[in-house]
Amino acid sequence: AFLDHFSANVSYNYLKSDGIGGDTSTGIDVAMKWYPITYSGYKNYENGPMTVSISQLFRPYVGFALRQREFVLVLTTNYIGYGFFVGTDYQLHQQWFLNFELRQDMYFGGSQDAEADMMNIMLGAGYQF
């Protein structure tokens, strides 16, 4: 079905940078992912007493997110913005997976109407409910 290729995500993020002027940020993301060539997770088929679950090993996707961030360096600054991303999930076990993602984010509404532009490379692990 068409909706099997989409997933909605809500997450809380903690980001730590050790680069030039290292910073810490926390915030909430609300995102929509589209998996163009795979399902977004497991696909279950039932036929009487038998159930078959199918999942692809790699699940590439593209997505869009609304993000809120609070940066804490010298002064605390809150931003809200949007982002685009591409990535893939790698299925480890029935519910556990690894994740790799490239993000491009634009944030607005910082102190004195400041803007922030970020590109991130993310690595993570997830649990599918």
TADAPE-V235090 format. One record per run of one state. SS is the DSSP state (hx for helix, st for strand, lp for the rest). FROM is the first residue (numbers start at 1). LEN is the number of residues. If there is no record, write none. Layout:
ss/from/len
SS/FROM/LEN
SS/FROM/LEN
This chain:
ss/from/len
lp/1/1
hx/2/4
st/6/11
lp/17/7
st/24/11
lp/35/8
st/43/5
lp/48/2
st/50/5
lp/55/3
st/58/15
lp/73/3
st/76/16
lp/92/4
st/96/13
lp/109/2
hx/111/3
lp/114/2
st/116/12
lp/128/2
